[in-house]
Structures are given as C-alpha cells and as structure tokens.
Amino acid sequence: MNAKTVAIIGAGPVGLAAAAHVLERGMSPIVLEAGPEAAHAVRQWQHVQLFSPWEYNVDKAAARLLAPTGWNSPDPHAYPTGGELIDRYLTPLATRTPLREAIRTSSRVTAISRAGFDKAKTKGREQAPFEIRYQNGKGPEVLRADAVIDVSGTWFSPNPAGSNGLPAIGERERAGRIAYGMPDVQGTERARYAGKTVAVLGAGHSALGTLIDLVRLAGEVSGTQAIWLLRGTDPAKAFGGGSNDKLAARGELGSTFAALVAAGKIRVETGFGVTHLSDSEGRLRISAGSCCGAQSVVADELIVSTGFRPDLSFLSELRLRLDPAIEAPAALAPLIDPNEHSCGTVRPHGARELAHDEPGFYLAGMKSYGRAPTFLMMTGYEQVRSIVADIAGDKAAAARVELVLPETGVCTRGGVETAGAGCCGGPAKEEPSACCADGETAKKAGRAGCGCS
C-alpha cells in the first residue's frame, strides 16, 4: 500500500473530491479548511441555484465513498441550490465517510515550503517533504506531507472596483458601503438593500443575477433602484446566447436580463471604469475619471461583481511556474486566457498541465485558473483525479482523459462574447457543469453556475 500523505488545502467540492481519490489510491489525505465547516465558501452563496443539474455536480470517487453510508443520490436532473449542494452532498461526504477523520477545520494555511529548503536551494529538494504551516484555535501548527494539492479557491480574494486592477481611490475607506461577489439581496441582506439605490459593477452572470434580484426587490419595496455600471460600451455582450445556449438556465438568465434593460427597469451606465469613491451627503459617489468632467453616479450601496484572483501569498517559498498575466499554471494559461477566449476552447486537462517546478505540488480547482473567469466544477473533478493518479505513480491514468465535454453552441474565440461577459459555461467543448462566472457564482435569478472551491 502506498503510504504517501497528501495535504489538500480547501474542503470545497473539488477539495473533498481530491481527498476521496486519495483514499481510493490507498494514500492518506489531510484536508486543511480555513472555515469552521467544510464547504465554507459555498455557504457564502447557498441562496443561489446552480445552472447545472445534479448529474454534473457529484464526483465519481466521492459517490463511491458515500455509497456504503446509505446515501441517496439526488435526482440527477434536478438543479440544486448551493445550500442543497451542501446539505445533500458535501456535508454527508465530509461527516459520514472516512473523510471526517481527515478534515481539519478552522485551519488556515499561512505558508508552505520544503523541510530544510528555502526556495533557492536545489540539491536534494525533491526528496524533502513539504512543510505546511497553518493556524488554528490552538495557535500555529506544522504539517509535513509528501504532496500538496492547493484547491483553496478564490472566493475570499475578490477583485477590487478599480478598473486598473487596484482598489479605486477611496475604496478601502468606504468598505462599509461596498459588497463583493453576490450578496443575498432578497434574503439575508434584504434590509441592507431595500429602498436603496444600488450600483452593481460587472458584466458577468453574477452581476446580472444580482441586478435581476434588485429589480424584483424594487417591485416589492418602493425606492429601490438598480444601476448597472458597465466597463465596456456594449451591454448586449452580456446578454448571452439566449435560446441557443444549451445550458437553458444560463440562456434564460441573459434573456431575462435583456428584457429588463429594454424595459428601463435597470439604469445603465456604459464605459464606466471606476477610479474614485467618495462621500456625497451621506451617500456614495462612484466616479470614472478624476477630472471635473468625470462620469459619476451617486448610490447608497455598491456591489462589485468583477471576479476574483488567487491568493498566492503563502506559496512564496515554492517554485511555481505561473503565467505572468493570468497567474494560472503556464501550460494551462494559453487555453483559458480571457484576452483570447470569451469562453475558451479548454480541453479536459490534468497533472501535466497543472504541474510546477516544485514536484509534488499542484494548483487545482478555481485557483488553478488564476484570474481567468471561467471554471467548471466537473473540470476540477477531472483535474484532481489526474493529479492523484500522478502522485500515486500511475502515469497512464494521470495522462488519460476521463471527461468528455459536449458542445454548448454558444462559445466563440477571439474575445467575441456570445455567451456573456465572464461566460459561465467555460469552453466551447464543455461539460454543462457548475462553473464560476467572473470567478465566482453565476446566477439566473437565483441560478448560479458555481460550486467552486
């Protein structure tokens, strides 16, 4: 039996799938989860319904691990919410299977290196175990492992409002009026947004879904107004493929949103590259440009839905091979570069594309896509299947492709966005799976494309 210990950072859907594959290979997984429970990031968007049905959201190794527990697989054709994904799949996987002994919650990884080796030292490096430092309620802890799979995701590293990739001037000082990602506008955050003027920045499915919810809230609470801040100049690019989209829920999102814009339910401000945030008589002034003729709007709240980026800070002592722009593994980056692909033409990929100059270390899941906006949950499952096979020494299985991605009929190349900015379908040949538009959840009036970890 292979006695390797594999450290897995993150207990989201892909992290738990990785742990299931590690167990199947006779190795020992140790899952370090920063949150108090497994699937902590998913809990932030549990109000959202996935674009894809259950059949595309359950990893095969995880299902095999659950089978002896008496787990009942959900209706494969039903669309779960994030909460249902947790209750009916992720929680049983984390608590009713042998994985419960492998998961360490409230354990935030702070640094990873090779035992006895700094980044510059080479001779003997490959034989040294990884040293993972993490923080829990007891204080700093140290774990050693033979391999590391970082599937910590990007949810808690949102992009700022500034159009240049930096926080807008005044953004940090006004954090109390700003939310990132996809707040529960009609549920837990209703009181915050009801009766307010709310600006939403972004052109992906998360922004569109939030704007749709705000329109619905406006129908229930007078004084609620939605403003769409669009960095581009053509709103139609965000409307998607409509009835041509084989992910029907995603196509319906674009169609619903387009109808609301056409009806004047949403105020649209195009060419709006946010540069400054300032106070305006107790409200928030959002400006694009710094001169006296700058474009600006005044709102009570701002929701920034401009995607996410990976946190690489705790990996500084590892030899990573990352694309300098996308911050994805160098072999994967050309396949997902948003400068070249609106949804991309990403083929299924695994250990080979995700490897670095640090043998035994892999980025997987949403984090492996760096700043690229499109990721499929099923792609993540295929990634970790291949990676774990590679760690186990089964090179043939690592190289084999076990995921077939059908055409969606809506994705094109060259930056022409026929399925929406940020396109939550991913590649032209894609699995109609859960995915992350703008690197986060995508939503169709409560329908998201993400269970990303």
Secondary structure, 3 states (H helix, E strand, C coil): CCCCEEEEECCCHHHHHHHHHHHHCCCEEEEECCCCCCCCCHHHHCCCEECCCHHHCCCHHHHHHHHHHCCCCCCCCCCCEHHHHHHHHHHHHHHCCHHHHCEECCCEEEEEEECCECCCCCCCHHHCCEEEEEEECCEEEEEEECEEEECCCCCCCECCCCCCCCCCECCHHHHHHEEECCCCCCCCCHHHHCCCEEEEECCCHHHHHHHHHHHHHHHHCCCCEEEEECCCCCHHHHCCCHHHCCCHHHHHHHHHHHHHHHCCCCEEECCCCCCEEEEECCEEEEEECCCCCCEEEEECEEEECCCECCCCHHHCCCCCCECCCCCCECCCHHHHCCCCECCCCCCCCCHHHHECCCCCEEECHHHHHCCCCCCEHHHHHHHHHHHHHHHCCCHHHHHCCCCCCCECCCCCECCCCCCCCCCCCCCCECCCCCECECCECCCCCCEECCCCC
